[in-house]
Amino acid sequence: MSFERGVATEGHPYKLSISMNTIRVALAQINPTVGDLEGNASQILDYIGRGKEIGADLIAFPELALTGYPPEDLLLKSHFVRENRRVLDRIIAAATDLIAVVGFVDTDGSDIYNAAAIIVNGKLVESYHKTFLPNYGVFDEERYFQSGTRCPVFVFGDARVGVNICEDIWYPGGPTKLQALGGDAQLIVNISSSPYHAGKRIDRERMLCTRAEDNAVALVYCNLFGGQDELVFDGNSLIIDEGGHVIARGRAFEEDLLVADLNIERVFSERLHDPRRRREKLRISDDDSLYIVSLPDVLRPTGDRPPLAKRADEGLEEAAETYLALVTGTRDYVRKNGFDKIYLGLSGGVDSALTAVIAADAIGAENVNTVFMPTKFSS
């Protein structure tokens, strides 16, 4: 059997096994389209299958992976919210032999929530509702969603896992601290749709490493990839250990399945060396938003699971990253709006020349039609 990017690419089915101290985590860095519930579900189902092939105990998808991000005024259509939940049922039925964390729109009949479905053995066990709703810059979530008020920690074998969504992780005293301290979570799963801008990857990675180190918790961060109208999402998902060290990075501006084995016993050992944690824990232990959910046993065969392939994880230089952002945004704007070709006016200057190169890299030179308008200033 051969492997590429940690994913089985050919060969025969195999059996899985799980160490009592190790969780194999997979992050599915996919490129959904806003409103395309069937197409997005197809991507999710494909990656659930890949997660099973590589023996993942837990697979996570980006924030609002099922609806695409940001769904905006589609959320004002009740039939869209209902259909998103109906399509989720197909994903739930397929998510056997592992735990799946899938971003979707949840409703309690009176309001809607930016939510993460926690699925085990083909059943929806719980939904986490995003606590902090961003309402600045390109974000307008308070217009559409209600904030969540509950903070679950999931018991999975010997592990405790906290799940939260995007903005929640940016607050030092937010759900991550409550889940790690009050709920003793050894692993935090954050699903995100964090738009790109120059320099953001470095700032975001620094923040996430700080959250992991400050809370002595392993942290996995699954980010969206792709372009959606004026927004571009860079991927760059991360798996970080309890000391705040990056152990695996997702690729920039590519679909990716990022997989790593996390030793939760090391989290316990790290915490024993920090007496400050005990005092902090006493201060938040009475928070009534925190609660514990025992997950059912994951039904899986026994045996050896495949090894993970080594991979390079260096980040891109800023110029290369910016160029890929432009290519990704152009490609997905054209593709997701159903265009086949584009027409581009050439002036003879560097601006239109660079635009033509970006367009050719995005959709192929054969699909870029250039128009040259000569004037008295150009030959």
N, C-alpha and C positions, 0 to 999 in steps of 0.2 A: 504494500500500500504506500502510495506517495502522498506527501502533504505540501500544501502551499499556503502561506499565511496562517498556519495553524489549522487548516481545514482539510478534511479528508477529500481527496480529489478522485480516487478510484479504488477499486478493490471490493472486498466482501464485508458484509455486516460483522460487527464485533460486539463484544459485551462490555459493559461499563462496570467500574468499581469506584468506591469512594473511601478515602481515608478519613478516619474520625477527626483528624486535625486539619484537613485540606479541603478547600472549596475551589473547584474549577469554574471560573467566571468567564463568560463570553459577552462581549459588547458588540451589538449589531449596528454599525454606523451606516445607516441607509439613507436614501434620497427619495423621500415621499413627495407627492404632489398634492397641494391643497385641494380638497374636495374629491379626490379620486380614491374613494374608499376601497373599491375592489382592487385597483392597482396597488395601493399601499398594503392591503391585506395580503396580496400575493407575495410581495417582498417579505413581509413579516413571516409568513408561513415557510417561505424558502429558507430564511435564516434560522428559524426554529429547527428545521430539518438539518441544517449544517451544524447547529449547536449540539444536536443529538449525536451526529456522526463523530464529533470531536470529544464527546463524553462530558459536556458541560453540565454542572449541577445547577447553574443559574445563568439565564441569558436575559439581557436587558436591551431595550429599544429606546430611541430618543423620545423626548417630550412630544406629546400629541402626534406620535408616529402614524397612528391610524387615520387621522383627519388631515395631516400635513400642518405645517406651521408657517404663518399664523392664519387660522381659518376665518377670522374676523366676522363679517356679517353673515356668513353661512351659519354661525352659531345662533342667529336670530330666527332661523327656520327650524321649527320643532321637528319637522320630518327628517331633517339632516341629523339632528341629535339622536332621534330614534333609530335611524338607519345605521349610524355609527355604532350604536349598541348592538344592533342585530348582527352586523358584520363581525363585531368582537366575539360573538358567540361561536363563530366558526374557528376563530383563532384559539379560543378557550378549549374547544374540543380537540384541537390538534396538539396542544401543549401538554403532552404526556412525557413521563420519564425525566422531567426536569421542572425547575421553577422558572417562570417567565414573567418579566416585568414589562408591561406594554403601556405606552402613553395613549390615552383616549379621552373623550368627553363623557363625564359621568353626570347623572341627574338623580335627584331625589324626588322628582315630581313637582317641585316648587322652584328650583334653581338649577344651574349647571356648574360644573367644577372641572378645572384642569386636573386630570387625574392619572394615576398609575394603577393599572390592574395587576394584582399579584395572583398568578395562576399556578396551581399545583395539580398535576395528574388530571388534567382536563376539567378542572373546576375553578371558578372564581372564588378565591378565599377571602379577599379583602380589596378595597380600593383606597389608596391614599390620595387625599385632596391637597393640592398645592396651597401652602400657607401664605407666602409672600407673593403678591401679584404686582409685577413691575408696571409702572404707568408713567414712564419717562422715555425720552428719545424716540425710538421706533416702536416702543411697547405701548399697548393700550388695553391691558388685560382686565383692569377694573371695570371697564365698560361692559365686559361680557361675562365674567366669572364671579362667583362667590368664593371667598377665602375659606380654606379648610381650617378646622379648629382642633383636629385630633391628630395624635402623633404615635403611630404604631411601631412596635419592634416585633419582628417575626423570629420565632424560635424554630430552627431548622437543624435537627440532630443536636450536635454539641455547639452549634453556632447560633449567634443572635445577629439579625440583619435589620438595619434601618433603611427605609426607602424615602427619598424626598425628591423634589423637582426643581431644577434650574435655580431660580432666584433664591430658593430656600438655603442653598449652600453658601451664598454670598454674605449672609449675616452671621457674625461670630457667635452670637447667642441664640441662633435659630434652631430648627429641628435637629440638625446634626449634633449639637452639644447635648440636647435633651435626650436623644436616642442613645448616644455613646455613654453619657454619664448616668442619667436616670434609668435607662433601659439596658445598660451594659452591652450595647451592640458592639460587636467586634468588626463588623463590616458595614459601611454605608454605601448604598447604591443611589447615585444621583443621575436622573435622566434629564436631558437638557436640549434646548434649541437656542443656542447662543450665537447670535450673528457675528460675522467677522468684521473687524476693522484693523488697520495696520497697528501692530504691536499688542493686540489683545491676547494672542495666544500666550505670550510670555507672562503678562499680568495675571491671566486666568490660571495658568499652571502654578505660579507662585502662590496664589490664594488657596488653591486646592491642596497643595503640599502643606501649607500652614494649617489648614483645617485638620488634615490627617495627623500632623505632629501634635498640635495643641490638644486634640482629643484622644490621642493614642489609639487610633482606629485605622484599619485598612479602608481605602476609599476607591470606588470605581466610578468613573464619570463617562457617560455615554452621550455624545453630542451628535446632533444632526449634521448631515452633509448635503450640499446642493444649493441651487439658486431658486428664489421664489419672488418674482417681480423685482422690487428694489432691494431685497435682502439677499445676502449670500452667507451660507453656513459652511464652516471650514472643517468640520469633523474634529481631528486632533483629540480623540477620546483618550482617556488616561486610566491607568491602573497604578495605584500608589500604596506603598506599604505603611505600616503603623509609625514609622520613623519619619514620614514625609518625603520618602525617596520614590521617584518614578521608576517603576519596574517594567512598564510597557506603554508605548504610545501608539495611538491610531494614526493612520496616514492622513496627510492634509489633502483636502479636496478630492477624496476618493471614497467609494464604498469600501468597507473593510469589516472584517470580523476579528476583533482583538481578543485574544484568549490568554489567560494566565492562571496559574495555581497559587492560591493564597493560603498561607499557614496561619490559622487563627490561634494556634497555641502561642505563637510569637507575640500576638497582641496581648494575651494574658500576662506573659512574661514582662513585656514592656510596661504594663500598668503597675506591676508589683514594685517597680523601681521609682514610682512617682507618688509620694505621699500627699502631694497637693490635691490629687484627684479625689482622695477620700473626703477632704473638707468640702470641695466643690459639690460632690455628690450629695452630701447632706442638705445643701441649700436648695437643690432642685428635685429632691426625691418625692415631694408632695405635689408636684404639678399634675393636676387631674386630667390634662390633655394626653398624657402618656399612658399607653396600655400595651399589653403583651398579647400576641396572637401565636398560638402553637400551630405550626403547619403540619399537615398530615405527612406521613413518610412518603418519600418519593419512591415509587415502585419501579425498580430497574433490575435488570439481570446482574449477575456478579461476573467477575473476570477482570482482565486488564483493559484499560482504555489506552488509546493511542498517545504517543509522546507528542509534545508540542514542538513545532519547528522554530528554530531561532530566527530572529528578524532584526534588521537594522531599525533604529527608532530615533534617528537624528531629526531634529526639526529643520525646516527650511529657512534659508536666509530671507530677510524681509522683502527684497525685490522679487525673488522667485515666488514667494507666497502671494504678494500683491498681484503678480501677473496671473497666477492660477485662479485667484479670486475673480479677476476680470473675465477669464476664459469660462469659468464655471457659470458665472452670472449670465453671460451672453448665451452660452449653450442651452442652459435650462430655461431662459426666457423664451428662446425660439422654440425649443422642443415642447415645453409644457403648455405653450399657447397654440400648438398645432401648426406652426409654420414649417414649410419645406425649404425655402430659400430666403435670402435677404438681399436688399439692394442698397448699395453704399456709394455715396458721392465722393470722388477723389478730387482734392484740390491741388495735389502736387506737394503739399506740405507734410511735415512729420506727424501731425495729429491724425489726419485721415489715413496716412500710411500705417501707423501703429494700429488704428482701429481695424483696418483691413487684415492685418496679421492676426489680431485677436479673433476676429470673425472666422478666418480660415482655420485657425487652431481649434476653434469651438465646434464648428459644424462641417468642416471640410471645404477646401478651396473651390470644389466643383459646385458648392451651394451658395457661393458668394458672387453676386453680380455687381461689378463696379461700373460706375458712370463717371466719365471725365468731362468737365465743362470748361473748355478753353476760354480764356479772356485775354485782354491786352496785357495782363500781368503774367500769363503762363503760355508756354509754347504749344 
